[in-house]
Amino acid sequence: MTRIADLLAKGRTYSFEFFPPKNDKEQATLVRTLRDLEPLGPSFVSVTYRGGAESRKRTFDLVTGMLRTTTLVPMAHLICVAHTRLELAEILVAYRNAGVEHEVVNVNGFDFAFIEVELKETPRG
């Protein structure tokens, strides 16, 4: 899988950022939009996270769906506010287990050094 750091090291990049859809109608529109934008070959695409369990699930589903069904390199945003350390570790492990290697962590002053330890202890290393 292409690493975002490798893409950025090569020079100029461009990307698209999406909000997770709020409902099935927005989901259908977004799927069409992704198909329209895919031939442009963006360096990567990111999906923001509005906060809350439903938005987190929609972000996860969208990012993992893009990984499985497109040639796009998806990146997921993650908000650390209002999550326990265990919840953050579980979210990151779920992304890793789904094959997602890119997350944008919105730390907001949160000490998340423990997450690396938690991820290293997963079966996938």
Sequence and secondary structure as in RCSB ss.txt:
>XXXX:A:sequence
MTRIADLLAKGRTYSFEFFPPKNDKEQATLVRTLRDLEPLGPSFVSVTYRGGAESRKRTFDLVTGMLRTTTLVPM
AHLICVAHTRLELAEILVAYRNAGVEHEVVNVNGFDFAFIEVELKETPRG
>XXXX:A:secstr
   HHHHHHTS   EEEE   SSHHHHHHHHHHHHHHGGG  SEEEE   SSHHHHHHHHHHHHHHHHHSS  EE
EEEE TT  HHHHHHHHHHHHHTT   EEEE TT   HHHHHHHHTSTT 
